[in-house]
Structure formats: C-alpha cells, structure tokens
Amino acid sequence: METVWLTGAEWLAVLRIGLGLWWLESWRHKDKKGWFERGTGIAWAADVAGKHKWPVVKNGFEKVVQPRPRAMAYIVVYAELALGLGLIVGFLTPIALVGGLLLNLIYLVLMIHDWAEQGQNAMMALISFVALFAMSWQTWSLDSAIGLF
C-alpha cells in the first residue's frame, strides 16, 4: 500500500484518533447539568422514541430507559467520554470501537427521522467499522505499547 506522508497504519491511527475527538466533542458540548439534574437528554429521547414509526423502538425505550432516566443519563454521557478517551489514547481500542459502533447504531435507529443526525451517526459507525477491521490500534496506541490485542 502506498500512502502520502504517513504509513497506512498511521493513517488508520489518525482516523481512530479523529473518531475519538468526535466522541469527546459530543461529550464536551452536552449540558451536563441539564442531563443530570433536569433529565433533559432522556426526556428529549423519550419524546423522540414516543413518536417513532417503529413500535419496537418506543417499547424498548419504555422498558429499558424510561424506568431509570438518571442512570441512563450518566451511562450515555460517560460512555461518550470513555469512548473518546479510549480511542484517542488507543486503550482497549477494539472494545471502544465496538461500543461506539453499537451506540451510533442505537442513535441511528432512534433518530431515524433526523437526516442531520443520520449523517453523523452513519459516518461515525463507518469509521468505527473500518478502524475495527483494519486494527487501528497497531500504531500510536497504549494497546500497542503494552501488547494488548
């Protein structure tokens, strides 16, 4: 494989780190006080799920998320932080990539009507998929430095 400036493995690391920065920005711009104290994030998602065209989404949300809004708010917000940090430093990278892929697919299904969200989540899922199967943790990662994976 020929590349310009960096090796193929280094470009994949750049892609992984960029995805991590995207997750970190998703975490950074959230109104944490709103999410944790007023429940705004979960309330917004409940409204979206309640109007969803697929009954399985509404039912799943009502059974899994709505009974525990505070816990779910913390899970969502800190999952995004963990994904961002894990991908940036390359720690437990395959786990972070699978987790991010699943979270993006959940967001994609929930936000089926919002085309702006669809584009972002589809691209993040694609990057996760490529970074996972190209084993992007081989370069510039703690996983590589300590011999994980």
Protein Blocks (a to p, Z undefined) as FASTA:
>chain_A
ZZehiafklmmmmmmmmmmmmmmmmmmmpcfklmmmnommmmmmmmmmmmpcblklmmmm
mmmmmmmmmlmmmmmmmmmmmmmmmmmnopaklmmmmmmmmmmmmmmmmmmmlmklmmmm
mmmmmmmmmmmmnopmlgopfklmnopZZ
